[in-house]
Amino acid sequence: MNIALVGYGKMGKEVEQVALERGWTARVRLTSQSDFPSSQVIRGIDVVVHFARAADVERHVAEWAKAGKPLVIGTTGWGSSMDTVRKLIEQAGTGLVYSSNFSLGMHIFQRIVKHAGALINRFEDYDIGIQETHHKEKADSPSGTALTLGNLLLNQIARKSELLTGTPQGAVKPAQLQISSARTGNVVGTHSVLFDSAADAIELTHRAKNRRGFALGALLAAEWIHHRTGFYSFEEVMAQLLDI
Ligand SMILES: NC(=O)c1ccc[n+]([C@@H]2O[C@H](COP(=O)([O-])OP(=O)(O)OC[C@H]3O[C@@H](n4cnc5c(N)ncnc54)[C@H](OP(=O)(O)O)[C@@H]3O)[C@@H](O)[C@H]2O)c1
């Protein structure tokens, strides 16, 4: 497999490292200073792996989809462009897999949280909250993963209907589920879901130890989308791979 790396920062470099270990080649490494590659270079690319900046996702997808290349989008914070990006992929007849968190452990965690949410829905005594911590360079807040967890819990818990992000102004309303974010030091990514009652507390935590897990999942997605067309979340890909 020959991949193009759009974004050659912390994640782009990690993806390259894991790709090389598999005998794959990173033909292109683009940063904010790079020009779009020539058509001759593009011809040799199998899949584009994007870990760059949210503001450029729409433009980059348009360029690469026009060139007929499938994409894996790991960049976070572009949720408002989702419909446009889906249309670009469908019109070009190519493929795309996206996720705010490509870690396989996080995928397992989300399934556990979904199940926990279904249980907590039956027990009104418990309030629900999400906390996330990342390194201080992270651009978006709350994390895309925290929003995914929040929406997953809203779908499971009837008494919660709204995510509250940022600092609450006054009391948190009963229907609100608060996501609190911290940006500290070099933390790769920690997400906790808290179920709190007057009698006890249940805490579920996923803690990324390094960036390798994200890179492994992104390359799994790259291999999967290589010969497919269509617009998929990583959750859909995993459901097909695991057949559940
Ligand atoms: N989905 C996941 O599993 C997952 C995991 C970790 C991180 N992320 C997300 O991935 C993204 C990147 O994270 P990171 O930690 O690798 O960030 P980073 O270290 O800051 O690297 C960002 C890279 O993107 C490049 N870039 C910026 N604008 C660009 C443009 N117009 N064209 C091409 N490249 C451009 C930067 O180039 P310059 O150096 O020239 O600015 C840099 O190489 C973020 O959105 C982050 O939230 C996702």
The ligand as an ORCA input file, in Angstrom:
! r2SCAN-3c Opt
* xyz 0 1
  N      -9.049     10.352     15.141
  C      -8.091     10.070     16.006
  O      -7.951      8.914     16.446
  C      -7.148     11.163     16.447
  C      -6.094     10.920     17.341
  C      -5.223     11.966     17.646
  C      -5.402     13.211     17.059
  N      -6.441     13.411     16.212
  C      -6.655     14.689     15.498
  O      -5.759     14.732     14.384
  C      -5.456     16.099     14.068
  C      -3.934     16.292     14.029
  O      -3.423     16.022     15.317
  P      -1.826     16.095     15.595
  O      -1.700     15.839     17.058
  O      -1.074     15.253     14.612
  O      -1.561     17.660     15.280
  P      -0.176     18.369     14.980
  O       0.953     17.654     15.633
  O      -0.392     19.819     15.282
  O       0.009     18.188     13.385
  C      -0.847     18.810     12.462
  C      -0.236     18.674     11.082
  O      -1.179     19.150     10.115
  C      -0.465     19.992      9.211
  N      -1.335     20.917      8.502
  C      -1.941     22.051      8.956
  N      -2.619     22.637      7.941
  C      -2.417     21.857      6.856
  C      -2.822     21.937      5.487
  N      -3.590     22.945      5.036
  N      -2.421     20.956      4.631
  C      -1.672     19.924      5.060
  N      -1.246     19.803      6.323
  C      -1.611     20.761      7.197
  C       0.540     20.695     10.106
  O       1.541     21.301      9.306
  P       2.394     22.570      9.916
  O       3.357     21.952     10.878
  O       3.028     23.160      8.707
  O       1.398     23.494     10.573
  C       1.043     19.489     10.915
  O       1.959     18.736     10.140
  C      -6.204     16.933     15.120
  O      -7.458     17.321     14.573
  C      -6.411     15.957     16.278
  O      -7.518     16.295     17.095
  C      -7.308     12.413     15.901
*
